[in-house]
Amino acid sequence: MDAIKQRRSVRDYTDKPISEEVLTALLEAGMCAPSAGNERPWHFVVITERTLLEGITEFHEYSKMLKQAPAAIIVCADMNRDKYPGVGYWVQDCAAATENILIAAQDLGLGACWLGMYPKNDRVEGLRRLLNIPEHIVPFSGIALGYPASAKSPGSRYDQTRVHRNGW
């Protein structure tokens, strides 16, 4: 619960690199996410090359933190694994994997920020071109990663006015 409650979007990072061990732990967390029919439609692109990180900023207007971030993970969906064509459960599956990575990043002392990619076509196509992603793979989200340059106060986000019981 601590990692969930303390997680915040972090956009300012130190230049400390992220170890392969930590990156693997994040990927493992992503792959532990639930998925419809145990489909697990995800693939993950780990980016540590500066030119690629900065390349994303050319077509994603809210990704400027990637100019400083030491790494990013792109969560993608493999449409060839879609057990339920036309239903779109893969969106929920990839969202769950993304959130697992964000929580794991917090738990491991990293800062992270979710970057929406799908369904913005310019972002999806920009990533396809930049990373040579095949047509049957859909880039769903990006996660900027790094060690936070400053602490963010967690604060409570619980809002009783958003809770309804046994109906609206």
N, C-alpha and C positions, 0 to 999 in steps of 0.2 A: 504493500500500500504506500510506503514512503516514496518509492520511485514514481508511482502514478500521481500522487498528490503534489510532488515537488517538480514534476516535469513542466517545463516552459519552453517556448520557442526561443532558441538562442541564435543570434545572427552575428556575433562578434567573437572571434576565436584567437587563441595564441597560435604561434607557428609550430608548436610541438606536433610531430607526426603521430599518426595512429598506428599502432603495431598490427601486424598480420593476425596475431592472436586475438586482439580486440575486435578487428574487423570480422574474423570468423565467428566470434561469439555473437556479434550483431546479426550475422546471416543465419546462424542457428536459431536465434530468437525469432527472426522472420519466418523461418520454415516451421516453427512450432505453432503458427497461427492456425485457427480452425479454417476449414474450407468446405463448401457444399459438396456432399458426396465424396469427401476426401480427395477431391480433384487436384488440389495443390497446383494450380495453374501457373505458379510464379517462376520467374527467372530473375536474377539480380545482377546488375552491372555495377561493379565496384570501380570507382574512378578516383585515382590519386594523381594523375598526370595534370599538371597545371594548365596546359593549353586546352585540354578538354573541359576542365572545370570552368575556365573562363569562357570557353566557347558556348556554354549553356546560357551565359548572361547576354549573349547577342540576340537570343530569340525569346528569352523568358525575363520579362521586365521586373519580376520580384525576386530574382535570384542573385542579386549583387553580392550577397555574403559569400558566394562561391569564389569570388576573387581572393578571398582570404582563407576559406576553409581548406584544410589539408586533405579532405576526402568527401566523397558523396556516394550514396548508393541509389541506383535507379531500380525501382520495383516495376517489373514488367509482367504482362500476362501472355501466356502462350495459347492462342486461340485454337490450336490443334488439340488442346487438352480440354476444350469446353464440352463437358458432359451434357450441358443444358443449353443448346444453341438458342439464341433469341431471348433467353431469360436474363442473362447478365449477372449471374452470381459471382463471376470472376471479379467484378468490381468490389464486392464485399470482401471476397477472399484477399485481394491485394490490399484493401484498406486495413484489414486485420493484420496482415504481415507488416505493413508500414507502421501501424501503431505499436506492434510488438518491438520493432526495431527502435522506435522512439523511446519506449519505456526502458528497454535494455541499455540504450545509450545513457540515459539518466542514471541508471543503476551503476554503470561503469565509470561514472565521472565525466562523461562527455556532454557537450551541448549539441543540440540537433534542431533542425527546422524542416518541417514538411513543406515541400514544394509541389503544388498541384501541377500535373501534366495533362492527363486525360480528364475531360474530353476536349481540351483546347487543341484543335487540329494543328495550329502553327507550332505548338510546343511538341506535340507527338511527332510531327514530321521533322522538326528541327533535331530532335534526339535521334530519330532514325538515320538522318543524314550524318550527323556528327559521330555517331557510334556504330554505324553500319548495321543497324538493327533490321532483321528480316521483316517482311510485310506481315507475316502471321503473328508477330510479337507486337504487343501494344505497350508502350511505355506509360505506366499508370501514375507513378509519383517519383519524386526525387527527395532525397534526404541529405541535407547539408550536415556535415559532421566535423567536430573539432573540440578541442579543450576550451571551455569558456574563458574569455578574457576578463569577464567580471561576473559576480554572483547576481542571480535574479531571485527576488523574493517570491516564495511560493504563493502565499495567500490562499484563502479558501475560495473555492469555486462552487460550493454546494449552494443551491438556490431552491428552497422549499416551494416557491411559487411555480416551479416547473414540474412538480411531482403531482400526479393524479392517481388515485387508487380506485381500482375496480370500475373504471370508466372515466370520462372526461369530467 
